[in-house]
Amino acid sequence: MNALSFRFLHTFLILLSIGQLLSINGYSAVSKTTEPPGGGSLSGKVVEKGKGSPLEGASVYIPDLRAGAITDKDGSFKFNSLPSGTYLVEVRYVGYATVNQTVDLPKSTVLNV
């Protein structure tokens, strides 16, 4: 197995584990919130620093809301109907440093990482 195949398999298994963990707890890993509908939304794009290349399959998670999303092929994600408040957003991607950023909803509606 070459290094690229191993990295792909490793990334797939981590994302599968995250998806299963969220599904076990009744949450979808695809842009689903767990709080009652609110007025805020949060969207953005995850790209490679320096190059600007989109990172497909990055995990975007809001722990306080137990809401998670996985970026699409363009590196984009979106959360709808988020309650107002200040939340920590965690962005993870295999082989890259985890990014933690605080957002204030509904004031912040776009988060590019």
Secondary structure, DSSP 8 states (H G I E B T S, - for coil): --HHHHHHHHHHHHHHHHHHHHHHTT--TTTB--S---SEEEEEE-B-TTT--B-TT-EEEEGGGTEEEE--TTSEEEEEEE-SEEEEEEEE-TTS--EEEEEEETT--EEE-
